[in-house]
């Protein structure tokens, strides 16, 4: 019985290892960056981005998106981490959602034409790529708001300093 269990265990281990190797060999464009479920804010914000409606936003779907409205969902829509925006390099319009963050880095979103910050009432600083000058709609009552521009090697309009 022990031999059978050991043999089955080895088969499972090698099978999982083979599957893991195949999944890393798969195209990065198929990698899921956002899982949409009905109980989170992404179900309201990413339905237009999830073009095949499979409940996942892949790197390829994110790269194809030109508009992202994260201000949907009311007060329950709180996004504490905006790191996923680096996968959306072709955004032309972005509406930042409700966030406790004071700063959001958008240097990878260098094609922005409109940046709507009205819902991000706690924001104090946005980082953009040099050469990116979107129309910015600021939150009401924002006294000390700064926009910082940094070099971005992906942006042909940016000055890259070494």
N, C-alpha and C positions, 0 to 999 in steps of 0.2 A: 504494500500500500504506500509506503514511504517513497519508493521509486516512482510510482505513478504521480504522486503529488509533486515530487521534485521535477519530473519531466514536464508536467503541466505548468508548473511555476516558471520553468525556463522558457517554455513556449510563449507564455504570456509576456515575460520580460522581453524576449527577442521581438515579439509581435509589436509591443508598445514602442520599443526602440526603433523598429522599422517604420512605424507610422509617424513617429516624431521626426525621423530623418526625412521622410517624404513631405511632411508639412513644412519643414524649413526649406526644402527645395522648391516648394510652390512659390509662385510669383508673389512678390511683396504687394502687388496691386490687389491681390485677393485677401490680404490680411485685414481682419476686422479690427477697427479702431473704436467703434461705438456699437454697443448692443442695445437695441431699442426694445423696451418692455412697456406695457400699458400703464405701469404704475410709476414711471419716472418721467421727468420733463422732456426727455428726448423723444417721447412718443408724439409730442406736440411740435417740437422744434426741427426734427430731422426727417419728417415724412417726405418732404420734397427732395431731400438728398438721397434717401434710400430708393433709388430708381427701380430696382427689381422687387421692392416691397418684401424682402425676406427677413426684415427685422434687424439687419446688420448694416452698418455703414462701413464700407471697405475703403482702403486707401485710394483706389481708383474712383469710387463714387465721390469721396471727399475732394479729390483733385479736380473733378469735373464741375463741382458746385461753384456757382457765381454769386449766390445769395444765401445768407444764413440769418434767420430771425430767431434769436435766442430769448427774446423778451416775452415769449408766450408762456401761458400757464399760471399767471398771477403770482401771488406771494409764495406759493410752494415751489416755484421755479427758482431755486437758488443754485447757482453754479459756483463752486468754490475753486475749481481748477480749470483754467482755460488752455492748458498745454495742448489739448487736441487740435487747437486752431492751426498749428504748424502743418497739419495735413490738408489744409484748405488754401493752397497757394494762389488759386485763381479767383478768390472772392472779390467781387466788385462792390457788393453791399453787405454790411455786417451790422446787425443790431445786437449790442451786448445786453445780456440779461441781468437779472437781479443777482448781485454778487456782493459778498462781504469784503472782497478784495479791494485794496486801494490802488493796485497797479495791474495792468494787463499788457503783455508783450505781444505786439502784432507785427514784428519785423518780418516774419515769413509771409505776411499777407500784403505784399507790396503793390498789388494791383487795385487796392481799395479806392473806390470813387466816392462812396458814402459810408460814413461811420456814425451810427446812431448810438449815443451813450445815455439817452434820457432815462432808461431804467436803471442804469448803474450808478445809483445815487451816492455810493461810498467811494467811487473811483476818484483818484487824485492825480494819477499819472498813466499815460499811455505811451508805449514805446513803438515807434514806427520806423520803417526803413527810410534812409536818406533817399529823396526822390519821390517819396509817397506823400502826396498832399490831398487827401480826401476831404470832401465837405464833411465837417464834424458838427454833429448836433449834440450840444452839451447838455448834461443834466441841469435842471433848474436849481438855483441856489448854490451853484459851484463857485466858490470864491478863489481858491488856490488850486487851480488845475494846470498841470504841465504836460506838454507833449515833447517827448525826447525823440530825436531821430538818430539812428545808428547805422553803420555800414552793413550792407547785406550783399554777399557775393552772388546771390541768386538774382538780384535786381540789377538789370543793365543800367538803370539810372542812378544807382548808388555808387558812391566813391568808396572803394575798398582800401582801407589803410592797413598796412602790415606793421 
